[in-house]
Amino acid sequence: MMILLDPTTGLAVNPSFVASIRLANYNQNDHLVITMKDGFEIQIANNRAQGVNVHELHRQLLEAV
């Protein structure tokens, strides 16, 4: 099962390849930081106007992993 991270770009991840996830705040904006098992890091900025809610994505990934 893939989880869609960014509907504007179509970026999705397979939760079975996720090593860690965390919420971070950069420049007064929340981000979801995902580290994959191979060390690759993905950062997604919270952007509700474009349908990106990092808190909801964090919850979805926690449930899937």
GINORLIN-V975572 format. One record per residue. RES is the residue in one small letter. PSI is psi in whole degrees, -180 to 180 (none if undefined). Layout:
BEGIN
res: <RES	RES>
psi: <PSI	PSI>
END
This chain:
BEGIN
res: <m	m	i	l	l	d	p	t	t	g	l	a	v	n	p	s	f	v	a	s	i	r	l	a	n	y	n	q	n	d	h	l	v	i	t	m	k	d	g	f	e	i	q	i	a	n	n	r	a	q	g	v	n	v	h	e	l	h	r	q	l	l	e	a	v>
psi: <129	148	124	120	-38	106	-22	-32	-16	11	127	156	153	115	-23	-14	4	129	-41	156	147	155	140	160	115	126	45	22	131	142	149	124	119	125	123	164	-27	4	-11	135	134	132	126	125	143	125	83	-28	-29	12	20	110	102	-27	-39	-41	-41	-46	-45	-43	-39	-41	-31	-26	none>
END
